[in-house]
Amino acid sequence: MRYLWHRLMDPSQLQTIELLKASKPLFDSGAGYLVAAVGALGAIGGAFAAYLPNRLMAKHQQKELRKSTAFQLYAEVKATLEVTRHRGYIESLRAILVAFDGQQISDGIYKVQVPDERFIIYKSNLANLGLLPPSLQSRIVLLYQLLEALVQDIKPGGMLNAKPAGRAAFAEALTLSEKAKDIAEKVLAEIERLYPDVAPTSN
């Protein structure tokens, strides 16, 4: 009769009965085992409860740092483009090449005073670049390498003014300038796509 009763029971019910049998010693042998089990579960729960908020906070801080880094670099790149446009560096190089091609000059000197402390925002955020998307990282690094190469050419004692330079040197400087401008505009566009609120809206 007992065998028949077991056969008619649902398998999940049999598992529940077996679990209850296995846990019986915890209650029969006093409160020690039960207290230990409850304590262990409490410790695990407490650790998890402490871990979860800390992890969520860390992710939030990382997200905010990523946005802050993007905003700062956006401001510096945009300012660099604006200064370049206002002072007409690219247009000056183009005009010099036109003079070369018209055989008005055979060599020339081009010099710009550049501060020693430059690209401060970029340098202060080098450790945070890894937070940005890979495509944006690579463009930003390439942009600042191009800008630094240009600075080395046009600052006092650079290739374009240490001694009179020929057309090839000016053509190279123009190529680097135009490429840097193109990459800078792509950097700004990508940051604007990621964070539409980075650029002020015009009314």
C-alpha positions as CSV (number, residue, x, y, z in Angstrom):
1,M,0.0,0.0,0.0
2,R,2.8,2.3,0.9
3,Y,4.5,1.6,-2.4
4,L,1.4,2.4,-4.3
5,W,1.1,5.7,-2.5
6,H,4.6,6.7,-3.6
7,R,3.8,5.8,-7.2
8,L,0.8,8.0,-7.2
9,M,2.6,11.1,-5.8
10,D,4.0,13.8,-8.1
11,P,7.8,13.7,-8.4
12,S,8.1,17.2,-7.2
13,Q,6.2,16.3,-4.0
14,L,8.6,13.4,-3.4
15,Q,11.5,15.8,-3.8
16,T,10.0,18.1,-1.2
17,I,9.5,15.3,1.2
18,E,13.1,14.2,0.8
19,L,14.4,17.8,1.4
20,L,12.3,18.0,4.6
21,K,13.8,14.7,5.8
22,A,17.3,15.9,5.0
23,S,16.7,19.1,6.9
24,K,15.2,17.5,10.0
25,P,18.5,17.1,11.9
26,L,18.9,20.9,11.8
27,F,15.8,21.2,14.0
28,D,16.2,18.0,16.1
29,S,19.8,18.6,17.2
30,G,19.1,22.0,18.8
31,A,19.4,25.5,17.6
32,G,23.2,25.4,16.8
33,Y,22.9,24.2,13.3
34,L,20.0,26.4,12.5
35,V,21.6,29.5,13.9
36,A,24.8,28.7,11.9
37,A,22.7,28.3,8.7
38,V,20.8,31.5,9.3
39,G,24.0,33.3,10.2
40,A,25.7,32.1,7.0
41,L,22.7,33.2,4.9
42,G,22.6,36.5,6.7
43,A,26.3,37.1,6.0
44,I,25.8,36.3,2.3
45,G,22.8,38.5,2.1
46,G,24.6,41.3,3.8
47,A,27.6,41.1,1.5
48,F,25.3,41.1,-1.5
49,A,23.4,44.0,-0.1
50,A,26.6,46.0,0.3
51,Y,28.0,45.0,-3.0
52,L,25.0,45.9,-5.2
53,P,24.8,49.6,-4.2
54,N,28.5,50.0,-4.5
55,R,28.6,48.5,-7.9
56,L,25.7,50.6,-9.1
57,M,27.4,53.7,-7.7
58,A,30.6,52.8,-9.4
59,K,28.8,52.4,-12.7
60,H,27.1,55.7,-12.3
61,Q,30.3,57.5,-11.5
62,Q,32.0,55.9,-14.5
63,K,29.1,57.0,-16.7
64,E,29.4,60.6,-15.4
65,L,33.2,60.6,-15.8
66,R,32.8,59.4,-19.4
67,K,30.4,62.2,-20.1
68,S,32.6,64.8,-18.4
69,T,35.6,63.7,-20.4
70,A,33.7,63.9,-23.7
71,F,32.3,67.4,-22.8
72,Q,35.8,68.7,-21.8
73,L,37.4,67.4,-25.0
74,Y,34.6,68.8,-27.0
75,A,35.2,72.2,-25.6
76,E,38.9,72.2,-26.3
77,V,38.6,70.8,-29.8
78,K,35.8,73.3,-30.7
79,A,37.9,76.2,-29.3
80,T,41.0,75.0,-31.3
81,L,38.9,75.0,-34.5
82,E,37.6,78.4,-33.7
83,V,41.0,79.9,-33.1
84,T,42.3,78.3,-36.3
85,R,39.4,79.7,-38.3
86,H,39.7,83.2,-36.7
87,R,43.4,83.5,-37.4
88,G,43.2,82.0,-40.8
89,Y,46.1,79.5,-40.5
90,I,44.9,77.2,-43.2
91,E,44.1,80.1,-45.6
92,S,47.6,81.5,-45.0
93,L,49.2,78.2,-46.0
94,R,47.0,78.0,-49.1
95,A,48.0,81.6,-50.1
96,I,51.7,80.7,-49.7
97,L,51.3,77.7,-51.9
98,V,49.5,79.9,-54.5
99,A,52.5,82.2,-54.4
100,F,54.9,79.3,-54.9
101,D,52.9,78.0,-57.8
102,G,52.8,81.5,-59.4
103,Q,56.5,81.6,-59.0
104,Q,56.2,84.7,-56.9
105,I,58.4,83.1,-54.2
106,S,60.9,80.3,-54.1
107,D,61.0,79.9,-50.4
108,G,59.4,81.3,-47.3
109,I,59.2,81.5,-43.5
110,Y,56.0,80.9,-41.5
111,K,56.2,81.4,-37.7
112,V,53.5,81.3,-35.0
113,Q,54.0,81.9,-31.3
114,V,52.6,78.8,-29.5
115,P,52.4,78.6,-25.7
116,D,54.4,75.8,-24.0
117,E,51.4,74.8,-22.0
118,R,49.0,73.6,-24.7
119,F,46.2,71.0,-25.1
120,I,45.8,71.1,-21.3
121,I,42.4,69.4,-21.2
122,Y,43.5,66.6,-23.5
123,K,46.6,65.9,-21.4
124,S,44.7,66.0,-18.1
125,N,42.2,63.5,-19.5
126,L,44.6,60.9,-20.9
127,A,43.8,58.4,-18.2
128,N,40.1,58.8,-19.0
129,L,40.2,58.2,-22.8
130,G,39.6,54.5,-22.3
131,L,36.1,55.3,-21.1
132,L,35.2,56.7,-24.6
133,P,34.1,54.5,-27.5
134,P,37.1,53.1,-29.4
135,S,36.4,55.0,-32.7
136,L,36.3,58.3,-30.7
137,Q,39.4,57.4,-28.8
138,S,41.4,56.8,-32.0
139,R,40.2,60.0,-33.6
140,I,41.1,62.1,-30.6
141,V,44.6,60.7,-30.3
142,L,45.2,61.1,-34.0
143,L,43.9,64.7,-33.9
144,Y,46.2,65.7,-31.1
145,Q,49.2,64.0,-32.7
146,L,48.5,66.0,-35.9
147,L,48.1,69.2,-34.0
148,E,51.4,68.6,-32.1
149,A,53.2,67.9,-35.4
150,L,51.9,71.2,-36.8
151,V,53.0,73.1,-33.7
152,Q,56.5,71.7,-34.0
153,D,56.6,73.0,-37.6
154,I,55.3,76.5,-37.1
155,K,56.6,77.4,-33.6
156,P,59.8,79.4,-33.5
157,G,62.7,77.2,-34.5
158,G,60.4,74.8,-36.4
159,M,60.7,73.4,-39.9
160,L,58.9,76.4,-41.5
161,N,61.0,79.1,-39.9
162,A,64.4,77.8,-38.7
163,K,65.5,78.6,-42.2
164,P,63.6,79.5,-45.4
165,A,61.5,76.5,-46.4
166,G,60.5,75.3,-49.9
167,R,57.1,74.5,-51.3
168,A,57.1,70.8,-50.2
169,A,57.4,71.8,-46.5
170,F,54.4,74.2,-46.8
171,A,52.4,71.7,-48.8
172,E,53.0,69.1,-46.0
173,A,51.9,71.6,-43.4
174,L,48.7,72.4,-45.3
175,T,47.9,68.7,-45.7
176,L,48.3,68.1,-42.0
177,S,46.2,71.2,-41.2
178,E,43.4,70.1,-43.4
179,K,43.4,66.6,-42.1
180,A,43.4,67.8,-38.5
181,K,40.5,70.1,-39.3
182,D,38.5,67.2,-40.9
183,I,39.2,64.9,-37.9
184,A,38.3,67.6,-35.4
185,E,35.0,68.1,-37.1
186,K,34.3,64.3,-37.0
187,V,35.2,64.3,-33.3
188,L,32.8,67.0,-32.5
189,A,30.0,65.3,-34.6
190,E,30.5,62.0,-32.8
191,I,30.4,63.6,-29.3
192,E,27.3,65.5,-30.4
193,R,25.7,62.2,-31.5
194,L,26.6,60.5,-28.1
195,Y,25.5,63.6,-26.1
196,P,23.1,65.8,-27.9
197,D,23.1,68.2,-25.0
198,V,26.8,69.0,-25.4
199,A,26.1,71.7,-28.1
200,P,24.0,74.7,-27.1
201,T,20.8,74.9,-29.2
202,S,20.2,78.1,-31.1
203,N,16.8,79.7,-30.7
